[in-house]
Amino acid sequence: MSVNRVCLNCGSASLVSDRSLGGKIVCSKCGSSAFRKKSYSFFNSKNLIFLAIAIAIFLIII
C-alpha cells in the first residue's frame, strides 16, 4: 500500500489489495480503483485561493 495516493471518488487514503481482482489496489471505503497522488504543494491547494481572497479583502478595506 502506498500512503501517498488517495481515491478520486471519496478522497480516502485507505487502500487495500483485492485478491479477487488479482491483487489490484482498490479503495476500502468505496471500492474504486481510480487514484491520484497526494499533492503537498502549497500552490495546488485551496489555501492559495483563500490567501488571495484574504489579501484582496484586506486591500479593499485599506
C-alpha positions as a Python dict, from the first residue, in 0.01 Angstrom:
ca = {
    (1, 'M'): (0, 0, 0),
    (2, 'S'): (116, 347, -80),
    (3, 'V'): (37, 627, 161),
    (4, 'N'): (89, 900, -98),
    (5, 'R'): (-219, 807, -304),
    (6, 'V'): (-584, 898, -244),
    (7, 'C'): (-910, 780, -400),
    (8, 'L'): (-1061, 1009, -664),
    (9, 'N'): (-1419, 925, -561),
    (10, 'C'): (-1416, 964, -184),
    (11, 'G'): (-1072, 1111, -105),
    (12, 'S'): (-980, 828, 131),
    (13, 'A'): (-620, 716, 173),
    (14, 'S'): (-732, 371, 294),
    (15, 'L'): (-628, 137, 11),
    (16, 'V'): (-629, -244, 4),
    (17, 'S'): (-513, -510, -237),
    (18, 'D'): (-816, -705, -361),
    (19, 'R'): (-736, -1074, -406),
    (20, 'S'): (-1036, -1143, -628),
    (21, 'L'): (-910, -887, -879),
    (22, 'G'): (-561, -1035, -894),
    (23, 'G'): (-407, -804, -634),
    (24, 'K'): (-537, -482, -786),
    (25, 'I'): (-534, -191, -540),
    (26, 'V'): (-883, -62, -455),
    (27, 'C'): (-1027, 186, -204),
    (28, 'S'): (-1152, 10, 108),
    (29, 'K'): (-1435, 262, 160),
    (30, 'C'): (-1594, 291, -185),
    (31, 'G'): (-1429, 11, -390),
    (32, 'S'): (-1300, 240, -663),
    (33, 'S'): (-970, 174, -839),
    (34, 'A'): (-914, 534, -953),
    (35, 'F'): (-638, 711, -760),
    (36, 'R'): (-424, 1021, -771),
    (37, 'K'): (-114, 1120, -583),
    (38, 'K'): (-146, 1348, -283),
    (39, 'S'): (-25, 1696, -358),
    (40, 'Y'): (181, 1858, -88),
    (41, 'S'): (243, 2172, -290),
    (42, 'F'): (106, 2496, -149),
    (43, 'F'): (13, 2624, -495),
    (44, 'N'): (-206, 2322, -575),
    (45, 'S'): (-411, 2351, -259),
    (46, 'K'): (-716, 2556, -172),
    (47, 'N'): (-509, 2755, 77),
    (48, 'L'): (-374, 2966, -208),
    (49, 'I'): (-727, 3066, -311),
    (50, 'F'): (-820, 3162, 46),
    (51, 'L'): (-497, 3358, 83),
    (52, 'A'): (-566, 3552, -238),
    (53, 'I'): (-922, 3632, -124),
    (54, 'A'): (-797, 3745, 217),
    (55, 'I'): (-537, 3974, 60),
    (56, 'A'): (-794, 4121, -179),
    (57, 'I'): (-1036, 4192, 109),
    (58, 'F'): (-754, 4344, 313),
    (59, 'L'): (-660, 4575, 23),
    (60, 'I'): (-1023, 4680, -29),
    (61, 'I'): (-1062, 4768, 340),
    (62, 'I'): (-747, 4980, 339),
}
